[in-house]
Amino acid sequence: MIRSHNGPQAAQYDGAMDQPPQVITGTLNVNLTDAQLFDLAVGLGIDVDALIAAHGGLDEEPE
Amino acid sequence: MASNLKLSQTIRHAMLNQITSTVGGSGLWRIYAGSQPAGPDTTNSATVLAELVCGSTFAPAASSNTLTLNAITQDSSANNTGTAAWWRISSSGSAATAAGHIDGTCGTSDADLILNSTAITAGAVVQISSATFTAGNA
């Protein structure tokens, strides 16, 4: 038996649906040399001399 | 003779951890259009495209010569439309024009902060999924 649907009609798609927001994704993977790290520390206002002294000084260059 | 500066891991960690101390809790990570200033000590008048918030603790203690930032809260609605060119990390409450602590470049490659697109539209979601500072010549 064929049944007919007598309920309300589904809403018509009008083609004006909202677009999902743009998603920008970033990653940071900075590789600092010791010299850059040194500069960064100075830029941050760190007393580098005191920091180095407090942690045993710089490595010695091999003879 | 050319410089051949070498730091011990202890000093590297101390320097990396000082970034956490200096930025403080809930630091601001802003992405700007336009030319990158000379450095984070300089003010700027660039257009802010997005503003993200770093963790209440910037990062746990450095380990294996690497400082890995805690989760960064995304900007769920970018401030302006423009091309992302550079970024600045500042302390919480700092004005967008004020000096900060760390500046870097933005790009889709060969940049400090790699984005999937530098074309940011106002209202876009902007997120930084991971961020590390590594003492490279360890």
N, CA and C atoms of all chains as a GROMACS GRO file, in nm:
protein
  603
    1MET      N    1   0.085  -0.118   0.000
    1MET     CA    2   0.000   0.000   0.000
    1MET      C    3   0.088   0.122   0.000
    2ILE      N    4   0.055   0.212  -0.082
    2ILE     CA    5   0.133   0.334  -0.087
    2ILE      C    6   0.082   0.429   0.020
    3ARG      N    7   0.175   0.477   0.100
    3ARG     CA    8   0.137   0.573   0.203
    3ARG      C    9   0.185   0.712   0.160
    4SER      N   10   0.107   0.805   0.186
    4SER     CA   11   0.147   0.943   0.156
    4SER      C   12   0.190   1.012   0.285
    5HIS      N   13   0.282   1.107   0.273
    5HIS     CA   14   0.330   1.183   0.388
    5HIS      C   15   0.253   1.314   0.392
    6ASN      N   16   0.182   1.332   0.500
    6ASN     CA   17   0.099   1.452   0.510
    6ASN      C   18   0.154   1.555   0.608
    7GLY      N   19   0.274   1.530   0.665
    7GLY     CA   20   0.332   1.623   0.761
    7GLY      C   21   0.388   1.745   0.692
    8PRO      N   22   0.446   1.836   0.773
    8PRO     CA   23   0.504   1.958   0.714
    8PRO      C   24   0.623   1.924   0.625
    9GLN      N   25   0.641   2.001   0.522
    9GLN     CA   26   0.752   1.979   0.431
    9GLN      C   27   0.883   2.022   0.497
   10ALA      N   28   0.990   1.952   0.462
   10ALA     CA   29   1.122   1.990   0.513
   10ALA      C   30   1.161   2.125   0.457
   11ALA      N   31   1.240   2.199   0.537
   11ALA     CA   32   1.286   2.330   0.491
   11ALA      C   33   1.367   2.315   0.364
   12GLN      N   34   1.348   2.405   0.273
   12GLN     CA   35   1.424   2.403   0.148
   12GLN      C   36   1.563   2.462   0.170
   13TYR      N   37   1.666   2.401   0.112
   13TYR     CA   38   1.802   2.455   0.118
   13TYR      C   39   1.808   2.577   0.028
   14ASP      N   40   1.845   2.688   0.085
   14ASP     CA   41   1.847   2.811   0.005
   14ASP      C   42   1.987   2.850  -0.042
   15GLY      N   43   2.084   2.765  -0.015
   15GLY     CA   44   2.219   2.793  -0.066
   15GLY      C   45   2.293   2.899   0.012
   16ALA      N   46   2.239   2.942   0.124
   16ALA     CA   47   2.302   3.051   0.197
   16ALA      C   48   2.347   3.007   0.335
   17MET      N   49   2.390   2.884   0.345
   17MET     CA   50   2.437   2.835   0.474
   17MET      C   51   2.566   2.907   0.515
   18ASP      N   52   2.585   2.925   0.647
   18ASP     CA   53   2.706   2.991   0.696
   18ASP      C   54   2.829   2.907   0.663
   19GLN      N   55   2.937   2.976   0.625
   19GLN     CA   56   3.064   2.908   0.604
   19GLN      C   57   3.129   2.882   0.739
   20PRO      N   58   3.196   2.770   0.757
   20PRO     CA   59   3.270   2.750   0.882
   20PRO      C   60   3.382   2.852   0.890
   21PRO      N   61   3.422   2.890   1.011
   21PRO     CA   62   3.529   2.990   1.022
   21PRO      C   63   3.660   2.936   0.968
   22GLN      N   64   3.739   3.026   0.912
   22GLN     CA   65   3.874   2.990   0.868
   22GLN      C   66   3.956   2.950   0.991
   23VAL      N   67   4.036   2.848   0.980
   23VAL     CA   68   4.120   2.805   1.091
   23VAL      C   69   4.266   2.816   1.049
   24ILE      N   70   4.338   2.902   1.119
   24ILE     CA   71   4.481   2.918   1.096
   24ILE      C   72   4.554   2.845   1.208
   25THR      N   73   4.644   2.756   1.173
   25THR     CA   74   4.718   2.680   1.274
   25THR      C   75   4.867   2.704   1.255
   26GLY      N   76   4.932   2.729   1.367
   26GLY     CA   77   5.075   2.755   1.362
   26GLY      C   78   5.154   2.663   1.453
   27THR      N   79   5.280   2.646   1.421
   27THR     CA   80   5.373   2.574   1.508
   27THR      C   81   5.503   2.653   1.514
   28LEU      N   82   5.562   2.653   1.630
   28LEU     CA   83   5.690   2.720   1.650
   28LEU      C   84   5.791   2.617   1.694
   29ASN      N   85   5.902   2.612   1.625
   29ASN     CA   86   6.008   2.518   1.662
   29ASN      C   87   6.141   2.588   1.639
   30VAL      N   88   6.170   2.681   1.729
   30VAL     CA   89   6.289   2.765   1.711
   30VAL      C   90   6.411   2.692   1.763
   31ASN      N   91   6.513   2.692   1.683
   31ASN     CA   92   6.639   2.627   1.719
   31ASN      C   93   6.743   2.736   1.742
   32LEU      N   94   6.776   2.758   1.867
   32LEU     CA   95   6.867   2.867   1.901
   32LEU      C   96   7.009   2.813   1.917
   33THR      N   97   7.103   2.881   1.855
   33THR     CA   98   7.243   2.850   1.885
   33THR      C   99   7.274   2.908   2.023
   34ASP      N  100   7.385   2.867   2.079
   34ASP     CA  101   7.422   2.923   2.208
   34ASP      C  102   7.435   3.076   2.199
   35ALA      N  103   7.491   3.122   2.088
   35ALA     CA  104   7.508   3.266   2.074
   35ALA      C  105   7.373   3.337   2.068
   36GLN      N  106   7.277   3.276   1.997
   36GLN     CA  107   7.143   3.336   1.992
   36GLN      C  108   7.075   3.330   2.127
   37LEU      N  109   7.096   3.219   2.196
   37LEU     CA  110   7.038   3.206   2.330
   37LEU      C  111   7.097   3.311   2.423
   38PHE      N  112   7.225   3.333   2.406
   38PHE     CA  113   7.295   3.436   2.482
   38PHE      C  114   7.233   3.573   2.453
   39ASP      N  115   7.214   3.603   2.324
   39ASP     CA  116   7.155   3.731   2.285
   39ASP      C  117   7.013   3.744   2.338
   40LEU      N  118   6.939   3.634   2.330
   40LEU     CA  119   6.801   3.635   2.379
   40LEU      C  120   6.799   3.665   2.528
   41ALA      N  121   6.891   3.602   2.600
   41ALA     CA  122   6.897   3.624   2.744
   41ALA      C  123   6.929   3.770   2.775
   42VAL      N  124   7.021   3.826   2.700
   42VAL     CA  125   7.056   3.968   2.720
   42VAL      C  126   6.935   4.055   2.688
   43GLY      N  127   6.865   4.020   2.580
   43GLY     CA  128   6.746   4.095   2.542
   43GLY      C  129   6.637   4.089   2.646
   44LEU      N  130   6.632   3.979   2.718
   44LEU     CA  131   6.532   3.964   2.824
   44LEU      C  132   6.574   4.033   2.954
   45GLY      N  133   6.693   4.092   2.951
   45GLY     CA  134   6.739   4.164   3.069
   45GLY      C  135   6.802   4.076   3.174
   46ILE      N  136   6.843   3.956   3.133
   46ILE     CA  137   6.904   3.864   3.229
   46ILE      C  138   7.049   3.903   3.252
   47ASP      N  139   7.094   3.898   3.375
   47ASP     CA  140   7.234   3.922   3.406
   47ASP      C  141   7.310   3.794   3.372
   48VAL      N  142   7.354   3.787   3.247
   48VAL     CA  143   7.413   3.663   3.196
   48VAL      C  144   7.540   3.627   3.270
   49ASP      N  145   7.622   3.727   3.300
   49ASP     CA  146   7.748   3.698   3.371
   49ASP      C  147   7.720   3.632   3.504
   50ALA      N  148   7.622   3.686   3.577
   50ALA     CA  149   7.589   3.628   3.707
   50ALA      C  150   7.531   3.488   3.690
   51LEU      N  151   7.452   3.472   3.585
   51LEU     CA  152   7.390   3.341   3.561
   51LEU      C  153   7.496   3.235   3.531
   52ILE      N  154   7.591   3.274   3.446
   52ILE     CA  155   7.697   3.179   3.410
   52ILE      C  156   7.782   3.147   3.532
   53ALA      N  157   7.816   3.250   3.608
   53ALA     CA  158   7.898   3.228   3.728
   53ALA      C  159   7.827   3.136   3.827
   54ALA      N  160   7.695   3.155   3.837
   54ALA     CA  161   7.618   3.075   3.933
   54ALA      C  162   7.608   2.930   3.891
   55HIS      N  163   7.632   2.904   3.764
   55HIS     CA  164   7.619   2.766   3.715
   55HIS      C  165   7.751   2.708   3.670
   56GLY      N  166   7.859   2.758   3.722
   56GLY     CA  167   7.988   2.691   3.703
   56GLY      C  168   8.071   2.740   3.588
   57GLY      N  169   8.030   2.848   3.522
   57GLY     CA  170   8.112   2.905   3.417
   57GLY      C  171   8.097   2.837   3.283
   58LEU      N  172   8.162   2.895   3.183
   58LEU     CA  173   8.156   2.839   3.047
   58LEU      C  174   8.246   2.717   3.034
   59ASP      N  175   8.210   2.633   2.938
   59ASP     CA  176   8.298   2.519   2.908
   59ASP      C  177   8.433   2.571   2.862
   60GLU      N  178   8.536   2.502   2.899
   60GLU     CA  179   8.671   2.540   2.854
   60GLU      C  180   8.693   2.483   2.715
   61GLU      N  181   8.756   2.563   2.629
   61GLU     CA  182   8.798   2.512   2.499
   61GLU      C  183   8.911   2.411   2.518
   62PRO      N  184   8.908   2.297   2.453
   62PRO     CA  185   9.021   2.204   2.464
   62PRO      C  186   9.147   2.265   2.405
   63GLU      N  187   9.259   2.236   2.467
   63GLU     CA  188   9.387   2.288   2.417
   63GLU      C  189   9.421   2.222   2.283
   64MET      N  190   9.028   3.469   1.608
   64MET     CA  191   8.960   3.340   1.586
   64MET      C  192   8.809   3.360   1.597
   65ALA      N  193   8.736   3.290   1.516
   65ALA     CA  194   8.589   3.302   1.519
   65ALA      C  195   8.534   3.254   1.653
   66SER      N  196   8.422   3.309   1.688
   66SER     CA  197   8.357   3.268   1.815
   66SER      C  198   8.316   3.122   1.809
   67ASN      N  199   8.335   3.056   1.918
   67ASN     CA  200   8.290   2.916   1.929
   67ASN      C  201   8.231   2.897   2.068
   68LEU      N  202   8.137   2.984   2.100
   68LEU     CA  203   8.077   2.986   2.234
   68LEU      C  204   8.003   2.857   2.261
   69LYS      N  205   8.028   2.799   2.375
   69LYS     CA  206   7.961   2.676   2.416
   69LYS      C  207   7.910   2.692   2.559
   70LEU      N  208   7.785   2.665   2.579
   70LEU     CA  209   7.726   2.674   2.712
   70LEU      C  210   7.695   2.534   2.764
   71SER      N  211   7.707   2.518   2.893
   71SER     CA  212   7.669   2.390   2.952
   71SER      C  213   7.518   2.375   2.949
   72GLN      N  214   7.471   2.253   2.961
   72GLN     CA  215   7.326   2.230   2.961
   72GLN      C  216   7.259   2.303   3.078
   73THR      N  217   7.330   2.311   3.189
   73THR     CA  218   7.274   2.379   3.306
   73THR      C  219   7.247   2.526   3.274
   74ILE      N  220   7.342   2.589   3.208
   74ILE     CA  221   7.323   2.730   3.173
   74ILE      C  222   7.214   2.744   3.067
   75ARG      N  223   7.214   2.654   2.970
   75ARG     CA  224   7.108   2.660   2.867
   75ARG      C  225   6.971   2.651   2.932
   76HIS      N  226   6.958   2.556   3.022
   76HIS     CA  227   6.828   2.540   3.089
   76HIS      C  228   6.792   2.664   3.168
   77ALA      N  229   6.892   2.721   3.237
   77ALA     CA  230   6.865   2.841   3.316
   77ALA      C  231   6.819   2.955   3.227
   78MET      N  232   6.881   2.970   3.112
   78MET     CA  233   6.842   3.076   3.019
   78MET      C  234   6.702   3.051   2.962
   79LEU      N  235   6.678   2.927   2.924
   79LEU     CA  236   6.545   2.895   2.870
   79LEU      C  237   6.437   2.917   2.976
   80ASN      N  238   6.468   2.875   3.099
   80ASN     CA  239   6.369   2.891   3.206
   80ASN      C  240   6.346   3.038   3.240
   81GLN      N  241   6.449   3.119   3.214
   81GLN     CA  242   6.432   3.263   3.240
   81GLN      C  243   6.328   3.323   3.146
   82ILE      N  244   6.310   3.265   3.029
   82ILE     CA  245   6.204   3.311   2.939
   82ILE      C  246   6.070   3.296   3.009
   83THR      N  247   6.051   3.180   3.071
   83THR     CA  248   5.925   3.155   3.144
   83THR      C  249   5.905   3.257   3.254
   84SER      N  250   6.011   3.285   3.328
   84SER     CA  251   5.999   3.381   3.438
   84SER      C  252   5.970   3.521   3.386
   85THR      N  253   6.037   3.557   3.278
   85THR     CA  254   6.024   3.694   3.228
   85THR      C  255   5.888   3.719   3.165
   86VAL      N  256   5.841   3.625   3.086
   86VAL     CA  257   5.709   3.644   3.024
   86VAL      C  258   5.600   3.641   3.130
   87GLY      N  259   5.614   3.552   3.227
   87GLY     CA  260   5.514   3.543   3.334
   87GLY      C  261   5.390   3.467   3.290
   88GLY      N  262   5.290   3.469   3.375
   88GLY     CA  263   5.167   3.394   3.348
   88GLY      C  264   5.079   3.461   3.246
   89SER      N  265   5.013   3.380   3.166
   89SER     CA  266   4.914   3.427   3.069
   89SER      C  267   4.970   3.535   2.977
   90GLY      N  268   5.091   3.512   2.930
   90GLY     CA  269   5.150   3.606   2.835
   90GLY      C  270   5.069   3.614   2.706
   91LEU      N  271   5.089   3.722   2.635
   91LEU     CA  272   5.012   3.745   2.512
   91LEU      C  273   5.099   3.717   2.391
   92TRP      N  274   5.045   3.642   2.300
   92TRP     CA  275   5.116   3.609   2.175
   92TRP      C  276   5.035   3.670   2.061
   93ARG      N  277   5.084   3.782   2.012
   93ARG     CA  278   5.011   3.853   1.906
   93ARG      C  279   5.078   3.833   1.772
   94ILE      N  280   4.994   3.822   1.672
   94ILE     CA  281   5.040   3.809   1.534
   94ILE      C  282   5.004   3.938   1.462
   95TYR      N  283   5.103   3.995   1.392
   95TYR     CA  284   5.087   4.126   1.330
   95TYR      C  285   5.107   4.118   1.178
   96ALA      N  286   5.051   4.217   1.110
   96ALA     CA  287   5.082   4.242   0.970
   96ALA      C  288   5.190   4.348   0.964
   97GLY      N  289   5.253   4.363   0.849
   97GLY     CA  290   5.349   4.471   0.831
   97GLY      C  291   5.491   4.432   0.868
   98SER      N  292   5.575   4.534   0.872
   98SER     CA  293   5.717   4.509   0.894
   98SER      C  294   5.749   4.479   1.039
   99GLN      N  295   5.835   4.381   1.058
   99GLN     CA  296   5.878   4.346   1.193
   99GLN      C  297   5.969   4.456   1.246
  100PRO      N  298   5.945   4.504   1.368
  100PRO     CA  299   6.031   4.607   1.426
  100PRO      C  300   6.173   4.555   1.450
  101ALA      N  301   6.258   4.645   1.491
  101ALA     CA  302   6.399   4.608   1.514
  101ALA      C  303   6.411   4.499   1.619
  102GLY      N  304   6.325   4.500   1.717
  102GLY     CA  305   6.333   4.399   1.822
  102GLY      C  306   6.222   4.420   1.922
  103PRO      N  307   6.211   4.328   2.017
  103PRO     CA  308   6.100   4.335   2.112
  103PRO      C  309   6.108   4.452   2.208
  104ASP      N  310   6.223   4.519   2.212
  104ASP     CA  311   6.234   4.636   2.299
  104ASP      C  312   6.172   4.760   2.237
  105THR      N  313   6.135   4.752   2.111
  105THR     CA  314   6.078   4.868   2.043
  105THR      C  315   5.926   4.859   2.041
  106THR      N  316   5.863   4.974   2.048
  106THR     CA  317   5.718   4.979   2.034
  106THR      C  318   5.684   4.961   1.886
  107ASN      N  319   5.556   4.946   1.856
  107ASN     CA  320   5.518   4.929   1.716
  107ASN      C  321   5.377   4.985   1.695
  108SER      N  322   5.345   5.008   1.571
  108SER     CA  323   5.211   5.055   1.538
  108SER      C  324   5.146   4.964   1.435
  109ALA      N  325   5.191   4.839   1.431
  109ALA     CA  326   5.142   4.745   1.331
  109ALA      C  327   5.000   4.698   1.365
  110THR      N  328   4.934   4.646   1.265
  110THR     CA  329   4.798   4.595   1.282
  110THR      C  330   4.799   4.458   1.347
  111VAL      N  331   4.727   4.444   1.456
  111VAL     CA  332   4.716   4.314   1.523
  111VAL      C  333   4.614   4.230   1.448
  112LEU      N  334   4.657   4.112   1.405
  112LEU     CA  335   4.564   4.023   1.336
  112LEU      C  336   4.499   3.925   1.433
  113ALA      N  337   4.578   3.880   1.529
  113ALA     CA  338   4.524   3.781   1.624
  113ALA      C  339   4.598   3.792   1.756
  114GLU      N  340   4.528   3.752   1.860
  114GLU     CA  341   4.588   3.759   1.994
  114GLU      C  342   4.557   3.629   2.067
  115LEU      N  343   4.661   3.556   2.099
  115LEU     CA  344   4.646   3.429   2.169
  115LEU      C  345   4.703   3.445   2.310
  116VAL      N  346   4.664   3.358   2.399
  116VAL     CA  347   4.707   3.369   2.539
  116VAL      C  348   4.787   3.245   2.578
  117CYS      N  349   4.908   3.270   2.625
  117CYS     CA  350   4.994   3.159   2.670
  117CYS      C  351   4.943   3.106   2.804
  118GLY      N  352   5.000   2.995   2.846
  118GLY     CA  353   4.954   2.929   2.966
  118GLY      C  354   4.974   3.011   3.093
  119SER      N  355   4.902   2.976   3.196
  119SER     CA  356   4.919   3.046   3.324
  119SER      C  357   5.063   3.028   3.374
  120THR      N  358   5.124   2.918   3.338
  120THR     CA  359   5.270   2.904   3.344
  120THR      C  360   5.316   2.889   3.200
  121PHE      N  361   5.407   2.976   3.160
  121PHE     CA  362   5.448   2.981   3.019
  121PHE      C  363   5.494   2.844   2.969
  122ALA      N  364   5.579   2.779   3.050
  122ALA     CA  365   5.632   2.648   3.012
  122ALA      C  366   5.682   2.577   3.136
  123PRO      N  367   5.678   2.446   3.137
  123PRO     CA  368   5.746   2.373   3.245
  123PRO      C  369   5.897   2.389   3.229
  124ALA      N  370   5.970   2.348   3.330
  124ALA     CA  371   6.116   2.363   3.326
  124ALA      C  372   6.175   2.299   3.201
  125ALA      N  373   6.274   2.365   3.146
  125ALA     CA  374   6.340   2.312   3.026
  125ALA      C  375   6.398   2.174   3.053
  126SER      N  376   6.394   2.093   2.951
  126SER     CA  377   6.446   1.957   2.962
  126SER      C  378   6.515   1.921   2.832
  127SER      N  379   6.627   1.853   2.842
  127SER     CA  380   6.703   1.812   2.722
  127SER      C  381   6.723   1.930   2.628
  128ASN      N  382   6.757   2.044   2.685
  128ASN     CA  383   6.788   2.165   2.609
  128ASN      C  384   6.668   2.223   2.535
  129THR      N  385   6.548   2.186   2.577
  129THR     CA  386   6.428   2.234   2.507
  129THR      C  387   6.327   2.289   2.606
  130LEU      N  388   6.271   2.403   2.569
  130LEU     CA  389   6.161   2.462   2.644
  130LEU      C  390   6.034   2.444   2.561
  131THR      N  391   5.941   2.367   2.612
  131THR     CA  392   5.817   2.340   2.540
  131THR      C  393   5.704   2.414   2.608
  132LEU      N  394   5.642   2.505   2.535
  132LEU     CA  395   5.538   2.589   2.595
  132LEU      C  396   5.416   2.508   2.633
  133ASN      N  397   5.353   2.548   2.741
  133ASN     CA  398   5.223   2.490   2.777
  133ASN      C  399   5.119   2.532   2.673
  134ALA      N  400   5.004   2.470   2.683
  134ALA     CA  401   4.898   2.494   2.584
  134ALA      C  402   4.867   2.643   2.572
  135ILE      N  403   4.846   2.684   2.450
  135ILE     CA  404   4.819   2.824   2.418
  135ILE      C  405   4.672   2.835   2.379
  136THR      N  406   4.603   2.929   2.442
  136THR     CA  407   4.460   2.946   2.413
  136THR      C  408   4.444   3.016   2.279
  137GLN      N  409   4.366   2.956   2.193
  137GLN     CA  410   4.347   3.010   2.059
  137GLN      C  411   4.270   3.142   2.062
  138ASP      N  412   4.286   3.217   1.954
  138ASP     CA  413   4.200   3.333   1.930
  138ASP      C  414   4.084   3.281   1.847
  139SER      N  415   3.967   3.279   1.905
  139SER     CA  416   3.853   3.221   1.834
  139SER      C  417   3.792   3.316   1.732
  140SER      N  418   3.839   3.440   1.731
  140SER     CA  419   3.788   3.536   1.633
  140SER      C  420   3.895   3.641   1.607
  141ALA      N  421   3.969   3.622   1.497
  141ALA     CA  422   4.082   3.711   1.466
  141ALA      C  423   4.038   3.856   1.462
  142ASN      N  424   4.126   3.944   1.508
  142ASN     CA  425   4.092   4.086   1.523
  142ASN      C  426   4.074   4.157   1.389
  143ASN      N  427   4.162   4.127   1.293
  143ASN     CA  428   4.162   4.200   1.167
  143ASN      C  429   4.200   4.107   1.052
  144THR      N  430   4.177   4.157   0.933
  144THR     CA  431   4.217   4.085   0.812
  144THR      C  432   4.352   4.139   0.764
  145GLY      N  433   4.441   4.049   0.728
  145GLY     CA  434   4.571   4.092   0.677
  145GLY      C  435   4.663   3.974   0.658
  146THR      N  436   4.786   4.004   0.620
  146THR     CA  437   4.887   3.901   0.599
  146THR      C  438   4.979   3.894   0.720
  147ALA      N  439   4.981   3.778   0.784
  147ALA     CA  440   5.064   3.760   0.902
  147ALA      C  441   5.211   3.768   0.863
  148ALA      N  442   5.284   3.856   0.929
  148ALA     CA  443   5.425   3.875   0.894
  148ALA      C  444   5.518   3.850   1.012
  149TRP      N  445   5.473   3.884   1.130
  149TRP     CA  446   5.560   3.866   1.247
  149TRP      C  447   5.475   3.854   1.372
  150TRP      N  448   5.539   3.814   1.482
  150TRP     CA  449   5.467   3.795   1.607
  150TRP      C  450   5.551   3.848   1.723
  151ARG      N  451   5.483   3.870   1.832
  151ARG     CA  452   5.551   3.917   1.954
  151ARG      C  453   5.486   3.850   2.074
  152ILE      N  454   5.570   3.804   2.165
  152ILE     CA  455   5.522   3.754   2.294
  152ILE      C  456   5.549   3.861   2.398
  153SER      N  457   5.446   3.900   2.472
  153SER     CA  458   5.454   4.005   2.573
  153SER      C  459   5.392   3.954   2.701
  154SER      N  460   5.416   4.025   2.808
  154SER     CA  461   5.354   3.988   2.935
  154SER      C  462   5.205   4.020   2.934
  155SER      N  463   5.134   3.951   3.018
  155SER     CA  464   4.990   3.974   3.030
  155SER      C  465   4.962   4.121   3.058
  156GLY      N  466   4.862   4.174   2.993
  156GLY     CA  467   4.823   4.313   3.016
  156GLY      C  468   4.897   4.414   2.932
  157SER      N  469   4.998   4.368   2.856
  157SER     CA  470   5.073   4.461   2.772
  157SER      C  471   4.987   4.509   2.656
  158ALA      N  472   5.003   4.636   2.623
  158ALA     CA  473   4.932   4.690   2.507
  158ALA      C  474   4.992   4.633   2.379
  159ALA      N  475   4.911   4.626   2.276
  159ALA     CA  476   4.957   4.570   2.148
  159ALA      C  477   5.069   4.652   2.087
  160THR      N  478   5.076   4.778   2.121
  160THR     CA  479   5.180   4.865   2.065
  160THR      C  480   5.306   4.867   2.151
  161ALA      N  481   5.299   4.808   2.268
  161ALA     CA  482   5.410   4.818   2.363
  161ALA      C  483   5.524   4.723   2.328
  162ALA      N  484   5.639   4.751   2.386
  162ALA     CA  485   5.752   4.658   2.375
  162ALA      C  486   5.712   4.525   2.438
  163GLY      N  487   5.783   4.420   2.395
  163GLY     CA  488   5.750   4.287   2.447
  163GLY      C  489   5.875   4.213   2.488
  164HIS      N  490   5.873   4.082   2.469
  164HIS     CA  491   5.988   4.001   2.512
  164HIS      C  492   6.052   3.922   2.398
  165ILE      N  493   5.973   3.868   2.309
  165ILE     CA  494   6.029   3.788   2.200
  165ILE      C  495   5.953   3.822   2.072
  166ASP      N  496   6.026   3.848   1.965
  166ASP     CA  497   5.967   3.869   1.833
  166ASP      C  498   6.015   3.759   1.739
  167GLY      N  499   5.939   3.732   1.638
  167GLY     CA  500   5.981   3.637   1.535
  167GLY      C  501   5.899   3.656   1.409
  168THR      N  502   5.935   3.580   1.309
  168THR     CA  503   5.867   3.592   1.180
  168THR      C  504   5.755   3.488   1.167
  169CYS      N  505   5.662   3.517   1.078
  169CYS     CA  506   5.554   3.424   1.041
  169CYS      C  507   5.571   3.388   0.894
  170GLY      N  508   5.536   3.269   0.858
  170GLY     CA  509   5.538   3.230   0.718
  170GLY      C  510   5.483   3.089   0.705
  171THR      N  511   5.468   3.048   0.582
  171THR     CA  512   5.423   2.911   0.558
  171THR      C  513   5.543   2.817   0.547
  172SER      N  514   5.662   2.874   0.537
  172SER     CA  515   5.787   2.797   0.540
  172SER      C  516   5.898   2.894   0.571
  173ASP      N  517   6.011   2.843   0.612
  173ASP     CA  518   6.129   2.925   0.637
  173ASP      C  519   6.096   3.046   0.725
  174ALA      N  520   6.032   3.021   0.835
  174ALA     CA  521   5.998   3.128   0.930
  174ALA      C  522   6.001   3.068   1.069
  175ASP      N  523   5.998   3.155   1.169
  175ASP     CA  524   5.999   3.104   1.306
  175ASP      C  525   5.866   3.036   1.339
  176LEU      N  526   5.758   3.104   1.311
  176LEU     CA  527   5.625   3.048   1.335
  176LEU      C  528   5.567   3.006   1.200
  177ILE      N  529   5.550   2.877   1.183
  177ILE     CA  530   5.499   2.824   1.057
  177ILE      C  531   5.347   2.816   1.064
  178LEU      N  532   5.279   2.884   0.972
  178LEU     CA  533   5.134   2.884   0.966
  178LEU      C  534   5.088   2.809   0.842
  179ASN      N  535   4.968   2.753   0.850
  179ASN     CA  536   4.916   2.686   0.730
  179ASN      C  537   4.873   2.789   0.625
  180SER      N  538   4.851   2.912   0.668
  180SER     CA  539   4.825   3.022   0.576
  180SER      C  540   4.857   3.152   0.648
  181THR      N  541   4.916   3.245   0.578
  181THR     CA  542   4.943   3.376   0.639
  181THR      C  543   4.828   3.474   0.611
  182ALA      N  544   4.733   3.432   0.531
  182ALA     CA  545   4.619   3.519   0.498
  182ALA      C  546   4.511   3.500   0.605
  183ILE      N  547   4.511   3.590   0.701
  183ILE     CA  548   4.417   3.579   0.812
  183ILE      C  549   4.299   3.672   0.785
  184THR      N  550   4.181   3.619   0.805
  184THR     CA  551   4.058   3.696   0.788
  184THR      C  552   3.998   3.725   0.924
  185ALA      N  553   3.951   3.847   0.941
  185ALA     CA  554   3.885   3.882   1.068
  185ALA      C  555   3.777   3.779   1.099
  186GLY      N  556   3.776   3.732   1.222
  186GLY     CA  557   3.679   3.631   1.262
  186GLY      C  558   3.730   3.490   1.255
  187ALA      N  559   3.846   3.473   1.193
  187ALA     CA  560   3.903   3.337   1.180
  187ALA      C  561   3.949   3.286   1.316
  188VAL      N  562   3.958   3.155   1.325
  188VAL     CA  563   4.017   3.090   1.443
  188VAL      C  564   4.167   3.083   1.418
  189VAL      N  565   4.244   3.131   1.514
  189VAL     CA  566   4.390   3.126   1.501
  189VAL      C  567   4.445   3.050   1.621
  190GLN      N  568   4.520   2.946   1.594
  190GLN     CA  569   4.571   2.864   1.702
  190GLN      C  570   4.718   2.830   1.678
  191ILE      N  571   4.789   2.807   1.786
  191ILE     CA  572   4.928   2.760   1.778
  191ILE      C  573   4.929   2.627   1.851
  192SER      N  574   4.953   2.522   1.776
  192SER     CA  575   4.935   2.388   1.831
  192SER      C  576   5.055   2.341   1.912
  193SER      N  577   5.172   2.394   1.882
  193SER     CA  578   5.290   2.356   1.961
  193SER      C  579   5.396   2.463   1.944
  194ALA      N  580   5.477   2.478   2.047
  194ALA     CA  581   5.583   2.578   2.041
  194ALA      C  582   5.699   2.533   2.128
  195THR      N  583   5.817   2.533   2.070
  195THR     CA  584   5.936   2.495   2.145
  195THR      C  585   6.052   2.589   2.113
  196PHE      N  586   6.132   2.614   2.213
  196PHE     CA  587   6.260   2.681   2.194
  196PHE      C  588   6.368   2.578   2.231
  197THR      N  589   6.454   2.550   2.138
  197THR     CA  590   6.558   2.450   2.161
  197THR      C  591   6.694   2.517   2.156
  198ALA      N  592   6.778   2.481   2.251
  198ALA     CA  593   6.916   2.528   2.248
  198ALA      C  594   6.989   2.439   2.148
  199GLY      N  595   7.010   2.492   2.030
  199GLY     CA  596   7.042   2.411   1.914
  199GLY      C  597   7.177   2.343   1.913
  200ASN      N  598   7.281   2.413   1.956
  200ASN     CA  599   7.411   2.346   1.942
  200ASN      C  600   7.453   2.277   2.071
  201ALA      N  601   7.354   2.212   2.130
  201ALA     CA  602   7.383   2.132   2.249
  201ALA      C  603   7.463   2.010   2.209
   0.00000   0.00000   0.00000
